[in-house]
């Protein structure tokens, strides 16, 4: 069956008086097929992301498809340009291997686009993004990447990609790829050979407008799920492939460099002695317990679910709880870098992956070392993941323990169960010189939340998440109960904080303040008794930890320019976080989330406080600009 008989009525194209119209019909049919593929992939993305579509109207979804046409046209132009260049000789002579090459290229594109589409679905499900450089950097650790999603979910996505590929290859094979293009006059064929690449170049630019299409064309809504659906997955992957890996200039030049620095310095004044002293002794031990993926949405004293973390609720009665504390990003290494170096996460890069950058960061570990502190880091998985071991050693830890340090009885894909890690710490801490600074990093509550623990929560993904958090909570309570019997406990200040939040259990969007709000509790024997059971509403985030701790210890802290002393009244306290090409900022009166792709505010706590919106927007832009200036300077 010929192309003309199957697709002849599908499209009307320019027809020469020669017989090369079959050539144009062939390209028209391929264009229609590609548009159908992209339309189907967009529907799949939206279908798998249905939780993020709550409150989205049919009109908005239709607008999403309309908005996507420009980018669909662009990637169609790229694909057809390759076909046009390969098929150009076929207008004058028949070359069998060129026919085969065109078909193989189209089949490969269909398969690749199907798998890129499901990867984007998985990334949005986990992180609220499509493929970007930050996500690609994890490909160095395939086992850990595979461990971030459930086997069932992964199998379903692979099945979807396979079925999609087979269906569209079937349609591709119904086209007559052997149709001759050599009919008509030679002049007509020369015109066709020259005209088709020109049409493809116009298409790949997104149309005849002055400026070629870019990613911002897809950003039309305040709902990121619709913007990402409108962003063609293959176009996005192609842009990442050709775009330089590292910045050579600041992509966030919102204002002059001098104006940004002045605003940054205004927001981060140097402070003296804290207004509140929380320590019983001058040089206590310091223990930080980092809780994997804990969010305020499951912490009852923070307004979250009751019954998920009951031990943490009890701990709050014996400690000081900050009720407005936020994570800097959404990955463990981002939280670590902010807590240890006081350096915020970046929207599209991760400094911990960059040798020559992270080793130039300040370190609270090295600073404490000068004051006589020993240091140890405890983790029950592979600490080399995401370059973590190299970073920790560069930061000056005396010892870094991971899964190779002790025999493991039970483990998830991410490491030993938390109770085994806590037990190992109790044994090892007896040998640590005092005063010490130590970090325990848990892992059982890591996605995909399939640890074989029975905590009474079953069924949905949200309950699987609650189930592992409840397990870690139970083991955390048991650990701290046992720690009270250790000789080091009475002189130890303990910080219990999450490495980052999570979109579960309430399906919080990637950019939202709610997704980044996390528990931050100060407890331990070295905490003053009058502060136990108290709550502090001060706004803060991970980068504030080094400054706050060093201020209490009376140790110089001028290196940590991003942090603010949580116990200083002379500081404009704020929480700053970043997400994929955007930032969020919150203080006691307003919250703003700004998407740089669409150049718009996508979350606002109080729409009536426009002056505070503009104030925070300016402050956030200044901080992001200074952040990337500093990031780039580390190469110089």
Number of C-alpha atoms within 10 A of each C-alpha: 8 13 17 16 10 13 18 15 9 12 11 10 11 8 13 14 10 15 16 23 19 19 23 18 22 19 18 19 20 20 19 14 16 23 17 14 20 26 18 13 23 23 15 17 23 20 13 16 19 12 15 20 16 8 7 13 10 9 8 13 17 11 15 23 19 12 20 24 18 23 28 27 25 24 25 24 25 20 19 26 21 15 23 25 15 14 21 19 15 20 20 16 12 15 11 10 9 16 17 13 14 19 17 12 13 20 19 14 16 22 19 14 23 26 22 20 25 24 19 21 26 23 17 21 20 17 18 22 20 25 20 18 17 15 16 10 13 16 13 12 13 11 13 17 13 14 17 18 19 14 13 9 12 16 11 13 20 16 14 17 23 14 14 20 21 16 14 19 17 12 10 19 12 14 19 16 15 12 14 16 23 20 16 15 12 14 10 18 24 13 12 21 21 13 12 20 20 15 16 25 17 18 24 25 21 23 19 12 9 7 9 13 18 17 17 13 17 25 24 18 16 15 16 22 24 27 22 25 27 30 27 28 29 22 21 19 18 13 14 15 12 8 11 9 10 11 13 11 11 16 13 18 16 14 13 10 13 11 11 22 16 12 17 22 14 13 19 18 16 15 16 12 13 17 13 11 14 20 19 16 16 11 20 24 24 22 22 19 20 23 28 24 25 29 28 25 25 25 20 16 20 19 11 15 16 13 13 26 25 19 18 22 19 13 21 21 15 20 25 24 26 22 21 23 27 33 34 32 29 23 19 21 22 22 25 26 27 26 25 21 27 27 28 29 30 23 18 15 21 21 21 22 18 15 13 13 17 22 18 13 21 21 25 23 24 20 19 19 18 10 12 14 21 22 24 22 22 23 25 28 25 17 20 13 17 21 17 18 18 17 23 25 14 16 22 19 20 17 14 18 19 20 18 12 13 13 10 14 8 13 18 19 19 22 22 23 25 28 19 19 25 25 15 17 21 16 10 12 17 12 8 15 13 19 20 22 26 26 21 21 24 28 26 30 27 24 22 20 24 20 21 13 15 12 15 12 16 13 8 10 15 16 17 25 26 26 26 27 25 25 22 25 22 19 20 23 18 15 18 18 11 14 20 14 10 13 11 18 20 18 21 26 25 25 20 23 23 28 30 28 29 28 23 21 19 13 14 19 21 25 28 22 25 19 26 32 26 31 28 23 25 22 25 25 22 22 24 17 15 10 19 18 15 13 18 15 11 20 20 27 30 34 31 26 23 26 27 18 18 17 22 19 19 13 14 12 19 13 16 21 19 24 30 28 28 26 21 18 13 15 16 16 23 27 26 30 28 27 24 21 18 25 27 28 25 25 18 13 11 19 22 28 27 24 22 18 17 20 12 15 17 18 18 20 14 13 13 9 12 12 11 17 23 12 12 22 20 15 20 28 24 26 24 28 23 21 20 19 19 14 20 16 12 15 12 7
